[in-house]
Amino acid sequence: MTFLGLGVAGYLTYAHYAGIDPACGIAHGCAKVQASDWSKLAGIPVALIGLLGYVGILGALFVPGENGRLAAVGLAWVGFGFSGYLTYVEIEEINAICQWCVASACCMTALAILTTVRFLRAPEPQGPPVA
């Protein structure tokens, strides 16, 4: 899921910086979403923020132990919340749906669930051996 999210966010980041409209199938809302005032946060493209979020999750997945699992869960849930907010903005403010954004939101939803399950199923840390 992380690699799929990286691909989607990477493509949207590329489209932004290349100044091209993202390929959009039947919805035809991708260009409208990408050109909207909501496509940047503090001057940073939302697609780049998503790409960095996926990179952060991927990195956290390689950190051993509880800290890595907790970082992955935290990043995934922040991404999930941000994706939910952006979906709301697409529907209520922009009046257009971007299929790439929906795909990213689905990836982030799955990552929030999967990283949470991974965190909750982690083995209990073992204490020092009893003599």
C-alpha positions in Angstrom: 0.0 0.0 0.0 2.8 2.4 0.8 4.4 1.9 -2.6 1.1 2.5 -4.3 0.6 5.7 -2.3 4.1 6.7 -3.2 3.3 6.2 -6.9 0.1 8.2 -6.8 1.6 11.1 -4.8 4.8 11.0 -6.9 2.8 11.3 -10.1 0.7 14.2 -8.7 3.8 15.9 -7.5 5.4 15.5 -10.9 2.3 16.8 -12.7 2.3 19.9 -10.4 6.0 20.8 -11.0 5.8 19.9 -14.7 2.8 22.2 -15.1 0.7 19.5 -16.7 -2.9 18.4 -15.9 -2.9 15.0 -14.3 -4.4 12.3 -16.5 -8.0 11.9 -15.5 -10.4 9.3 -16.6 -14.2 9.6 -16.3 -14.3 12.1 -13.4 -12.5 15.0 -15.2 -12.0 16.7 -11.9 -8.3 16.2 -11.4 -7.2 19.3 -13.3 -9.8 21.4 -11.4 -8.6 20.1 -8.0 -4.9 20.5 -8.9 -5.5 24.1 -10.1 -7.6 25.1 -7.1 -6.5 27.4 -4.2 -6.7 24.3 -2.0 -3.9 22.5 -3.9 -1.2 24.2 -1.8 -0.8 24.5 2.0 1.4 27.4 3.0 2.7 27.5 -0.5 3.7 23.8 -0.5 1.8 21.5 -3.0 -0.5 19.1 -1.2 0.8 16.4 -3.5 4.3 16.9 -2.2 3.1 16.8 1.4 1.5 13.5 0.6 4.6 12.2 -1.0 6.7 13.1 2.0 4.0 11.5 4.2 4.3 8.2 2.4 8.1 8.4 2.5 7.9 9.0 6.3 5.6 5.9 6.7 7.9 3.8 4.6 10.9 4.9 6.6 9.1 4.2 9.9 8.3 0.7 8.7 12.0 -0.1 8.6 12.7 1.2 12.1 12.8 -1.8 14.5 10.8 -2.0 17.7 8.0 -0.1 19.2 9.2 3.4 18.2 9.1 2.5 14.5 5.6 0.9 14.8 4.3 3.9 16.7 5.8 6.4 14.2 4.2 4.5 11.3 0.8 4.4 13.1 1.0 8.1 13.9 2.0 9.2 10.4 -0.7 7.0 8.8 -3.4 8.4 11.0 -2.3 12.0 10.4 -2.3 11.2 6.7 -5.8 9.6 7.0 -7.1 12.7 8.8 -5.6 15.0 6.2 -7.0 12.9 3.4 -10.4 13.1 4.9 -10.1 16.8 5.2 -9.0 17.1 1.5 -11.9 14.9 0.4 -14.3 17.1 2.2 -12.7 20.2 0.5 -13.0 18.4 -2.9 -16.7 17.8 -2.4 -17.8 21.0 -0.6 -15.4 23.7 -1.8 -14.0 22.7 -5.2 -17.0 20.7 -6.4 -14.8 18.2 -8.2 -13.4 14.8 -7.4 -9.9 13.8 -8.4 -9.5 10.0 -8.9 -5.8 10.2 -7.9 -6.8 11.9 -4.7 -9.4 9.2 -4.0 -6.8 6.5 -4.7 -4.4 8.2 -2.2 -7.1 8.5 0.4 -7.8 4.8 0.0 -4.1 3.9 0.4 -3.9 6.1 3.5 -7.0 4.5 5.0 -5.6 1.0 4.4 -2.2 2.1 5.9 -3.9 3.5 9.0 -5.7 0.2 9.5 -2.7 -2.0 8.7 -0.2 0.0 10.8 -2.6 0.0 13.7 -3.0 -3.8 13.5 0.7 -4.2 13.2 1.2 -2.1 16.3 -1.4 -3.8 18.4 -0.2 -7.3 17.4 3.4 -6.6 18.3 4.9 -9.0 20.8 5.2 -7.8 24.4 8.8 -6.7 25.3 10.6 -9.3 27.3 12.0 -8.2 30.7 15.4 -9.2 32.0 15.9 -12.9 32.6 14.9 -14.2 36.1 17.8 -15.8 37.9 
